[in-house]
Amino acid sequence: MTFRTAVETAEAVARGEVTATQVLDETLARIDRHNPTLNAFVQIDRDAAKAAAAEVDRRVARGEAVGPLAGVPVGVKDFEACRGFRTTQGSWFLRDSPISSEDSRHVARLRAAGAVIVGMTATAEFGMDSACTTRLWGVTRNPWNLERTPGGSSGGSSAAVAAGLVPLATGTDAGGSIRQPAAYTGLVGLKASHGRIPKQDGFSNFGVSGALTRTVADCARHLDVACGPHPGDRTSLPRPHQSFESSLELLDVRGLRAHWSGDLGYAVVEPEVEAIARRAAEQLMQAAGLVPVECPFHPVNVYNDVAVVLLSNLEAQWTREGLLPDGYPMLSPSVQHIVDLLRSNRDRVDADASWARIRQLEQQLAGFFEGCDLLMTPATACRPHGADERIPSVIDGRDASSTGAEPFGALVNACWVPAISIPAGLTADGLPVGLQIVARHHREDILLRLARIAEQTMPWPCPPNYTD
């Protein structure tokens, strides 16, 4: 069976070289073979997917336009509403939630572009972990090493794409939940500017929708489909004048100023991970004609502040909804750990102080971008940890409780700027490492162009071949 990228699939289907039904049959066969081991998909609707593929084929046969994602099999993270599926957010308490009758704004745009929704991919419970291990759905595993996690909270999507089960799967990112899984599985993961993809009611102040892909072209095409204003989201941005896909080859980035930081002055990072990401950053700067600069940038660490803002009212909400206290034993271990921290630190949690530090960070980052165009860091602090382990509190023998596995993610979400994780290389034991690139507001085009240059000039490690 042939693995095709999203762009290759859509173009082949539109030309009549392959049918959407044939593509779906291949996809379902791969899922049948490998999903029992990976646990990437947690819900599948074969009949609905076959009906959607057949409709694409009928439109092709009639000579009608079929959309930029025609016949592309897509997985949807079990965090967004998707017609015909339950949205459980990985929680035992939502196992009997109503089947959605509508799509989220994001998913609706993918479906309108011709995508064939195959099923829902695993997520950490309530999106609150850097792994995907839940009481409801079990353990999701990394195709590169089944003992390791594919990341969180969009780990089911990263596992599905890395293993070649589908070429594109959606994710959400409120603190690194697209970029960390991308780094852990050797994929491209873009966290777009806040408002670039219209969000659904109920999303956090920091959360955005996005996707995980193997190629930069697939990432750009997804963004072209998903972006644009929506009357239901007052933060949504207008479409750019030029498509993101065309910017991959046309945008001139020579002369942009780029600053590398291996730890931002506070993160605890594995030396090998830092070295691999640094080498990739240096190679990209040279290949893209960037100007390396040293900027005095010592941002405040808002890793815990973002968590405090997200969780400050959560315990009270869960108590109102009956999840606590009696439901505590049915929470996933990672969520139990967070509840324990909330309880033990209740007197020290100060959401107002956290917001003050976040506003301070916004001004610091604004000042940074006055003298520099790009910030480069490792995408994560460590290699993929154990598939059923909690967020690492010790990294390289040092206390990492205040930074965790993704200390570079929260900065981006707190300030609403775009960032991308691209493959940087492999550790000595064969595990992927990611390079994160951060740009100023609304400049996803720069990030995608740089990612494309890296893809063309730096041999990326290929994800494991699960397609035969």
Order of alpha helices (4+ residues) and beta strands (2+ residues): alpha-alpha-beta-alpha-beta-alpha-beta-beta-beta-alpha-beta-alpha-beta-beta-alpha-alpha-beta-alpha-beta-alpha-alpha-alpha-alpha-beta-beta-beta-alpha-beta-beta-alpha
